[in-house]
């Protein structure tokens, strides 16, 4: 990442164990409705992952994080990258400099075979973050067959909450078709307005199930998206809450791996 444009994410402790570039890792962001902060979540988590991979690689080269914009309608994730490149080209031309590279490798829909493409990227050791639009259930199913985790961003409002259960119901229909051993699922509360609103939403989420198990709602919450959404087309200077969200996911998955290993002994 361009050091002049991005701060180091706040870290109160060392990053938890997790996928750091040795093997491919896939995260799908989806919610079967529009306007649920999927694009913002996809991009911010991708910036966190890219910074982590770059740190681990040190001076060695590394494959940049792959971001797939599979939203068949808005394609805002792709426009985010394009807006940066266009602005950077103008800036560099005015100063007679070389334009800075965008740190993420972004591709947009259409993907002829999204599931096969994700499998290929994972086999190459690529980290993949996929932004799946709310209007294409088929692409949602394809992406889930090869993902390591599904993250469902949710604004804690009744309007957005109505599509949470259908999203997880659709995810459950392809769980048994997963290419390996299934995937983890998380709900990330974002665009939070108040603690009361958050508590009420969590109470409602507690009534829902994914494959007969309670939904995993992350403790981390994104307090407000106002500042985050102002970074469209830029390399964000503040990754803090999304760094916390990613670290929490990694801690949860590391604890699960350790528990499974202990049970197998």
HELIX and SHEET records of a PDB file:
HELIX    1   1 UNK A   38  UNK A   57  1                                  20    
HELIX    2   2 UNK A   76  UNK A   95  1                                  20    
HELIX    3   3 UNK A  114  UNK A  123  1                                  10    
HELIX    4   4 UNK A  137  UNK A  144  1                                   8    
HELIX    5   5 UNK A  158  UNK A  161  1                                   4    
HELIX    6   6 UNK A  164  UNK A  174  1                                  11    
HELIX    7   7 UNK A  175  UNK A  177  5                                   3    
HELIX    8   8 UNK A  195  UNK A  205  1                                  11    
HELIX    9   9 UNK A  226  UNK A  229  1                                   4    
HELIX   10  10 UNK A  240  UNK A  264  1                                  25    
SHEET    1   A 7 UNK A 105  UNK A 108  0                                        
SHEET    2   A 7 UNK A  66  UNK A  70  1                                        
SHEET    3   A 7 UNK A 127  UNK A 132  1                                        
SHEET    4   A 7 UNK A  25  UNK A  30  1                                        
SHEET    5   A 7 UNK A 149  UNK A 155  1                                        
SHEET    6   A 7 UNK A 184  UNK A 190  1                                        
SHEET    7   A 7 UNK A 217  UNK A 221  1                                        
SHEET    1   B 2 UNK A 209  UNK A 210  0                                        
SHEET    2   B 2 UNK A 213  UNK A 214 -1                                        
END                                                                             
